[in-house]
Amino acid sequence: MLFPLLGFADNRVVFHSHIRLRYDVQQFPDVRKDVTRFRFQWRPQVEFRLNPSLDAGIGIVADATHESDEDHFLPGFSFPQFHSPVTERDNINDEIYLSQAFLRYAPSPHLEIIGGKFENPFLHTELLWAEDLTPNGGTITAAYTSAGGGLTLRGRVGDFYSSQYKRDNINVVAIQGVLQADTANARFTAGVSYYDHSIRSLDPTLLRTNSKSGTRLINDYNIIDLIGRARWSLALPITAQIDYVKNVAADSFTTSSGNGDSGYLIDLFVGQLQEAYQFQAGVSFHRVESDAVLAAYNTDEWWFPTRGEGYRIHGGFVIHPAVILSASYLHQTLIDQKAVFGRWLITVDIRWP
């Protein structure tokens, strides 16, 4: 028994954790040296299965990093590349913080209610929401499945607030509809979402590549998100996906490159990473204009969260059922410019126990 003092049976209290080791190399088109970073992250979590329809969970994140330029400032600047008094390019810091604390009620396969702090349950991609941001708030999901099980319709509504890890006073109301069709050898998924951001304040270092005036954003972010996904279960599984976003509230822009209100992410990959010795390989293409999405919330793995375009080649291999080795190369430029910002990521993910 994991926690005998709690008095639960073994299957009522479950502990699991995720360890991530990552080596990150950021390359620049000018005379600057490559910036390297090593990251260690541990995500322990405990889940309490209170009864067949009710469960709860609590988890933390412990992050530790070392960057090659932490102690060497660039000429004319007084800060490192990844984190500075002016900008935080990603959500990776030397921190320990609460990542999850939720209660989930699912009395049937057709209804689910979640409240607290939890992983984003909406159908989404990294274009809109980074995997390491867990929102606070609540969601309600209702689903209908056809008699034969081949067609499923889900409706979801959520209210999130303060999803970033520091000085974030933003509330997001989200509505989504998802249609899923299953055949003998394929699954097709289509999702339509609307995200309404009420931006009261945001730490100036998190404004990133959105249009801004001084220490504030100059646009609202009311985003329509369209996702289409197809997966074929062949001898070698194939998946194709497109995510298109448009911010219908963006109408003010600065003189910087890449202004606009729309963006897309296209993913193509083969294989899967579920069992030992399986592999996956793919390529992704993106183009994200300045105010298509809120840059504080989207992926950490692009150098330009918005105003950027490029492609990423990526692959992974399951060394052991609990160990996955993956690598990627990002070729990115500012929109309509030629200077390349390359980025290499080598990652080991360990799930224990």
N, C-alpha and C positions, 0 to 999 in steps of 0.2 A: 504494500500500500504506500502511495507516495506521501500522503498527508494523514497519518493515522489519527492525529488529534482532531481533525475535522469530522471524523466519523463517517465519511463517505466510502462506498465500495470503490474498488480500483477503477472501474469504468465510469465513475461519477466525477472524478477529478483527474484531469489530464495535463501533464506538463510537456511542452515541446519548445524547441528553440531553433533559431536560424543564425548561423555564423557566416559572415561574408568577409573575405579577404580580397582586396582589389589593388592593383597597380595601375596607375593612371598617368599617361604622358600627354601633355598639351603642347602642340607645336605651333610656331608663329611664322608669318611670312616675312618678318623683318629680322633685325640683328639680335633680337632677344633669344636667350637660351631656352631650350625646352624646359618646361616646368613638370616635374615628376611628383607624384603623391602616392603614398601608401596609406591604405585605409583598413582599419579593423572595425567591424560592427558586430554586435551581439544583440539578438532580439529574443529574449526569453518571454514565454507567455504561459499562463495557467488558465485552463477552461474548466468551468463548473457546469456539469450537466445535471441541472436541478430536477428536471423531469422530462418526459419525452417531447414536450413542446416548449420548454423554457431552458435556456442556458445563458451563462455569463462568462466574461473573460476579462483578464487584466494582463497588461504586458508593458515592458519598458524597452527602450533602445539605449545602448551604450556605444558611442562612437569615439574612435580615437584615430587621428590622422597625423601624418608628417609630410610636409611639403618642402620641396628642395629650395624654394625661395623664401621660406619663412623668416630667415635672418639676413637676407640680402635684398636690399631695396633697389629698385631700378632707378637710373638717373632721372631726376625730375619728378619722381614719385616717392611716396613715403609709406607704401603698403605692399603686401604680397599680391600675387595675381588672382588667386581664388577668392580671398576674403580681404576686405579692406574697409576703411572708414567710409568709403563712397559706395561700394557695391558688394553684395553677396551673390556670386555667380551660381551657387547651388545651395542645397540644404544640409551640407555635410560639415559638421563642426566637432570639436572635442566636447561632447556633451553627454549627459545622461538625462533622459526625459521620459515621461509617461507617453506611451504610444497608443495604448488601448485600455478602455475601461467601459465595458458595454453590457447591456442586457438585451437578449434577443428572444422574442416570443413568436413561435411558428406553430399555431394550433393545427394547421393542415398544409399540404403542399401548395395551396392556393393563396396563402396569406402569411406575410412575415412583417414583423415590426421590430425595429432596432433603435435603441436609444443609448446615448453616452458618447464615447470616443471610439471610433471603429474604422476599419478599412473601408474605403469608398465602394459601396455595393453597386453603383451605377455601371452600366456597360460604358467603358471609356478606353482611351488609349493615352499614351504618354504625351500626346499633343496637347491634351487639356489638363491632365492631372498626373503628377509625379507619384510613383508607387510608395514613397516614404512619407507622404503627407496623409495623416489620418484625421478626418474632420470631426468636429464636435457637433452634436445635434441629434437628429432622428430621421428615419426613413420608414415609409410604409410601402410594401410591394404586394400587389394583387395579381394573380395569374389564372389563366384559363388554358386547359389542355384538351384537345379534341379527343373524341372517344378512342380513336386508334392510336393516339399518342404521337402522331406525326406533325401536329401543329400546336405551337404554344404561343400565347399572347401574354405579355407582362406589362403592367402599368406601375410606375414607381414615382413617388413624390418624396422630396427630402428638403430639409432645412439645415444648413451647415453654418458654423461661425468659427472664426479664429482658427483656421486650419493650419496656418503657418506657426512656426515654433516661437516667434517673438514679435511682440508689438504689432499684432494683426487684428484690426477691428473691422472685419469685413463679414457680411452675412450673405450667404448664397442660398437662394431658393431654386430648386431644380425639379423639373418634370420630365419624365421619359416614358416612351412607349417602345417596346421591343417585340418583334415578330420573329419566331424561329420555326423553321421547317426542317424536319428530319426525314431522310430517305434511308434505304438500306446501306448506301455507301457514302452519303454526303450529309452535311448540315449547312443550311443557309440562314444567316442572321442579319436582320436590318433593325437599326435603332434610330429614333428621332428624339432629340433632347433639347430642352431650353434651360439655360442657366442665367438667372438674374442676380447680378452682384450688386449689393448695396455697400459702397466703399465709403466708410466713415474715416478711416485712417489706416495707414500702412507704413511700417518702418521705412525710412528713406533708402536704406541699403537694399531693400527688396523690390524697389521700383524697376530695376534691371533695364530691359530694352524696350519697355513700353514708352509711349509719348508722355513727357512730363514737363512741368514748369517748376523749377526749383525742387522742392521736396514733396510735390503732389502730382498725382496722375491727372491728366487733362481730359481723359475720356471715361465714360462709364463702360461697363462690360456686361452686355446682355447678349448672350451667345447662343446661336443655333448650331447644333452639332448633329451631323449625319454620319452614321457608321454603317458600312456594308461589309459582311464577312462571309467567306465561303470556305469550307473545309471538306476535302475529299479523303475518305479513309481507304486508301489504296495500300499496296504493299509498302510504299513509302508515302506517308501522309503529306498532302499538299494543302497549304493555307494561303489565301489571298485576302487582303483587307484594305479598305480605304476609309479614311476619316477626314471629313471636310467640315470646316468651321467658318462661321461668319458672325462678326460682332455688329449687330444692327444699331448699336449705340455709339459707335466711333465716328466722329465727324470733325475732329480737330487733330492736327498733326504738326510736328516740328519740322525743321529743315533737314533732318537726318535721313540716311538712306533707308529704303525698304518700307516706306510708309504704306499703310493700307489696313483693311479690316477683315481679311480672309486668309485662310491657310489650309494646307492639306498634308496628310501623311499617308503614304502608300507602303504596305508591307507585303512581301512575297517570301515564303520560306517553305522548305521541305523537311520532313522528319519530325521527331518529337523527343522530349526529354522526360520520360516517365519511368523507364526501367533501365537496368544496367546495360551498358554498351550501346544504347541508342544515341543518335546524334541529331542535330538540327543545324541547318545552314540557310541563310537568307540574305536579302538585301532590302533596304528601306530608302525611300525618297521623301524629302519634305521641302516645303516652301511655306514660311510662316511670316506674314506681314506684321508690321510693328504692333498693331493693336487688335490682332485677330483673337488672342487669348490673353488672360492675365498671366504675365511672365513669372510672377511669384509662385504660381501653382503648377506650371508644367514641368517637363522632364529636366533632370539634372545632367543628362548625358549629352546635351548639345551645348556648345560654347555660347551660342546666341539663342536664348529661349524664344525670341521673336526677332524679326529683321533678318533672319538667316534662311539659307537654302543649301541643299546638298544631299549626299547619300551616305548610307552606312552599310558596311558589309559585316555580317556577324555570324557566329557559329558557336555551338556548344556540344559537349560530349559527357555522357553519364559514366563517370569512372567507377562508381559504386552506387547502389541504390540511394545512399545518403549524400553523395558528393558529385557535384556538377562543375566542370571546368568550361568556361566560356571566354570568348575574345571578340573584340570588334574594332573596326577602324571607321572613324567619322571623317568625311571630306566635306568641309563646310566653308561657305563664303557669306559675306553680307550680300543681300539681294542685289543682283545686277552688277556685282563687283567681282574681281578676279583673284584677289589675295586670299590664299587658302589657309584656313585654320584647321590643322589635322589633329585628331585625338585618338589615342590608342587606349583600350581598356582590356585588362586581363583580370578575370574574376574567378574565384573559387567559392562556391556556395556549399555549405555543409548544414545538413539538417540533423540535429541531435537533441534528444533521442527521437 
